[in-house]
Amino acid sequence: MNSYKDYVKWDRMPTTWCGGCSIGMVFKQLTFTLEQIQMPKERLVVVSGIGCSGRAAGYFDVDSVHTTHGRALPVAEGIKRANPELNVVVFSGDGDLTGIGGNHLIHTSRRDTDLTVICINNEIYGMTGGQMAPTTKRGAVTLTSAAGNAYYPLNLQGLLTSVPRHFYARSSAYRINHLQKCIKEGLGWKGFAFIDVISFCIENNGRRLGYKNGFEMLDKLKADFKINTDPSGPLAANELGIIQNENQKS
């Protein structure tokens, strides 16, 4: 039987992620989930784009691809179409998946390609200094919005659920049991599954917003987001949950 440790390249530890970063938390929950379902290593491929989250591909002890910026989804789709027996997981950030790769997100989800996407949604371009991203909240002060972001953030739930057959889950780096549930169900979904993980970046976003450390940001996630175990409609802005629909009609 595989342990969660078997999915990790320990000779590459410690990671390059900053102390207090939420990416490592999500990385760990994914390995725990892989152990739970006993995912065969030889049938798993991890694909990432560029950015802090993209580093994850190099830490998994399975076949992995670290793609160019914004191109994780088309590369993952190519791998899946070449070998449908593989389980292909995309692990990348909100800037990579929804900004530079936004067009691919629209069309890969529209085609309902059998991929599991884990989006580290920290609302910022963290690796390049803290520029506002498509997911940055309106009014937020960033490196490129010193007076506050003037734009509304991208509605990922609305985008992903606009396709008749869909799987959209929103979890957070704090709610680890819920996050494991979302990943497990996403891996089991036959089609495009998107897991929107509300996360944080302390060094290039949080400190600018007044947080002293990653724990304070994690505590804020605990306070702000609550789990809806049986949503009857779209998730509210402060809710975590799973929205899925098997309907394939237009």
C-alpha positions in Angstrom: 0.0 0.0 0.0 1.1 3.5 -0.8 1.7 6.0 2.0 1.3 9.7 1.4 5.1 9.9 1.7 5.4 7.8 -1.4 4.0 10.6 -3.6 6.7 13.1 -2.5 10.2 13.7 -3.7 11.8 14.0 -0.3 15.3 14.7 -1.7 13.9 18.1 -2.9 12.7 19.1 0.5 12.5 21.7 2.0 10.4 23.4 -0.6 11.1 26.9 -1.9 7.7 28.2 -0.6 7.9 30.9 2.0 7.3 30.2 5.7 3.6 30.5 6.4 2.6 29.9 2.8 -0.7 28.0 2.2 0.5 26.1 -0.9 2.3 23.5 1.2 -0.8 22.9 3.2 -2.8 22.1 0.1 0.0 20.0 -1.3 0.0 17.9 1.8 -3.8 17.4 1.7 -3.5 16.2 -1.9 -0.9 13.6 -0.9 -3.2 12.5 2.0 -6.1 12.1 -0.4 -4.0 10.1 -2.8 -3.1 7.8 0.0 -6.8 7.4 1.0 -7.9 6.3 -2.5 -4.6 4.4 -3.1 -4.0 6.1 -6.4 -1.5 4.1 -8.4 1.6 6.2 -9.0 2.1 4.8 -12.5 -1.3 6.1 -13.5 -0.9 9.6 -12.1 0.4 12.7 -13.8 0.7 16.1 -12.2 0.8 19.2 -14.5 1.4 22.8 -13.4 2.0 26.2 -14.9 4.3 29.0 -13.8 4.1 30.7 -10.4 4.7 29.7 -6.8 2.0 27.0 -7.0 3.6 25.7 -10.2 6.6 24.5 -8.2 4.4 21.7 -6.8 4.9 19.6 -10.0 8.6 19.1 -9.1 7.8 17.9 -5.6 5.6 15.0 -6.6 7.3 11.6 -7.1 5.2 10.8 -10.2 5.4 11.8 -13.8 4.9 15.5 -13.9 5.2 18.5 -16.3 6.1 22.1 -15.3 4.6 23.9 -18.3 5.0 27.5 -19.5 2.9 30.3 -18.1 -0.9 29.7 -18.5 -0.5 26.5 -20.5 -1.1 23.9 -17.8 -4.6 23.0 -19.1 -3.8 22.4 -22.8 -0.8 20.3 -21.9 -2.9 18.3 -19.4 -5.6 17.8 -21.9 -3.1 16.6 -24.5 -1.7 14.0 -22.0 -5.2 12.8 -21.1 -6.3 12.5 -24.8 -3.1 10.6 -25.6 -3.6 8.2 -22.8 -7.2 8.2 -21.3 -6.2 5.7 -18.7 -4.1 8.2 -16.8 -5.4 10.3 -13.9 -4.3 13.8 -14.8 -4.2 16.5 -12.0 -3.5 20.1 -12.6 -2.0 21.9 -9.6 -1.5 25.6 -10.3 -2.4 29.2 -9.1 -5.2 31.5 -9.8 -3.1 33.9 -11.9 -1.8 31.0 -14.1 -5.2 29.3 -14.5 -7.6 32.3 -14.7 -5.4 35.1 -16.0 -2.8 34.0 -18.5 -4.5 30.7 -18.9 -8.1 32.0 -18.7 -9.0 31.2 -22.4 -7.9 27.6 -21.9 -10.0 27.4 -18.7 -13.1 28.4 -20.6 -12.6 25.9 -23.4 -11.2 23.0 -21.4 -14.2 23.1 -19.1 -16.6 23.6 -22.0 -15.2 20.4 -23.6 -15.6 18.6 -20.2 -12.1 17.1 -20.4 -11.5 14.5 -17.7 -9.1 16.5 -15.6 -9.0 17.4 -11.9 -7.8 21.0 -11.4 -6.7 22.2 -8.0 -6.5 26.0 -8.1 -4.5 27.7 -5.4 -6.6 30.9 -5.2 -4.6 33.4 -3.2 -6.0 36.4 -5.1 -2.6 37.7 -6.1 0.4 37.2 -8.4 2.7 36.2 -5.5 5.9 35.0 -7.2 6.4 38.2 -9.2 5.9 40.6 -6.4 2.2 41.0 -5.6 0.4 42.4 -8.6 -3.4 42.2 -8.7 -4.9 39.1 -10.3 -8.3 38.3 -11.9 -9.4 37.0 -8.5 -8.2 40.0 -6.4 -11.1 41.5 -4.4 -12.4 44.9 -5.3 -10.8 47.6 -3.2 -7.7 45.5 -2.3 -4.4 47.3 -2.2 -1.7 45.5 -4.3 1.5 46.3 -6.0 -0.4 47.4 -9.1 -3.4 48.9 -7.3 -2.0 51.2 -4.7 -5.4 53.1 -4.5 -7.3 49.8 -4.3 -8.4 47.4 -7.0 -11.1 49.2 -9.1 -12.4 45.9 -10.7 -14.7 43.1 -9.6 -13.0 39.7 -9.2 -13.7 36.9 -11.7 -16.7 34.8 -10.7 -15.1 31.4 -11.0 -18.2 29.6 -9.7 -20.3 31.3 -12.3 -17.9 30.6 -15.1 -17.5 26.9 -14.3 -21.1 26.2 -13.6 -22.3 27.9 -16.8 -21.4 24.6 -18.5 -24.5 22.3 -18.2 -22.5 19.4 -16.9 -20.1 20.6 -14.2 -18.2 20.0 -11.0 -17.1 23.0 -9.0 -15.9 22.8 -5.5 -14.8 25.7 -3.2 -12.7 24.8 -0.1 -10.0 26.6 1.8 -6.5 25.9 3.1 -7.9 25.9 6.7 -10.8 23.4 6.2 -8.5 20.4 5.6 -11.0 17.6 6.0 -13.4 19.4 3.6 -10.5 20.0 1.2 -9.7 16.3 1.2 -13.4 15.6 0.5 -13.4 18.0 -2.4 -10.2 16.6 -3.9 -11.5 13.0 -3.5 -14.8 13.7 -5.2 -13.0 15.7 -7.9 -10.7 12.8 -8.6 -13.6 10.5 -8.9 -15.6 12.7 -11.2 -15.6 11.6 -14.9 -15.2 14.9 -16.6 -13.8 18.4 -15.8 -13.5 18.9 -12.0 -12.4 22.3 -10.6 -11.4 22.7 -7.0 -11.2 26.4 -6.0 -9.0 26.4 -2.9 -9.2 29.8 -1.0 -5.6 30.3 0.0 -3.3 33.2 1.0 0.2 34.7 0.3 1.7 36.3 3.3 5.0 37.7 1.9 3.7 39.5 -1.3 0.1 40.2 -0.3 -0.7 39.6 3.4 2.0 41.9 4.8 0.8 44.7 2.5 -2.7 44.2 3.9 -1.5 44.4 7.5 -1.1 40.8 8.5 1.9 39.9 10.6 2.2 36.2 9.7 0.5 33.3 7.8 -1.3 32.2 11.0 -3.3 35.4 11.0 -4.3 34.9 7.4 -5.3 31.2 8.1 -7.3 32.4 11.1 -9.1 34.9 8.9 -10.1 32.0 6.5 -11.5 30.2 9.5 -13.6 33.2 10.5 -14.8 34.2 7.0 -15.7 30.9 5.3 -18.2 28.4 6.4 -19.1 25.0 4.9 -22.4 24.4 3.2 -22.8 20.7 3.2 -25.9 20.6 0.9 -26.1 23.7 -1.3 -29.5 24.0 -3.1 -28.1 26.7 -5.4 -24.9 28.7 -6.0 -22.6 29.1 -3.0 -22.7 32.4 -1.3 -19.5 34.5 -1.3 -18.6 33.2 2.2 -19.5 29.6 1.6 -17.5 26.4 0.9 -19.1 23.5 -0.8 -19.5 21.3 -3.9 -21.7 22.2 -6.8 -22.2 19.5 -9.4 -24.6 18.7 -12.2 -24.8 15.6 -14.4 -27.0 17.3 -17.0 -25.5 17.2 -20.5 -28.2 19.0 -22.4 -27.6 22.5 -23.7 
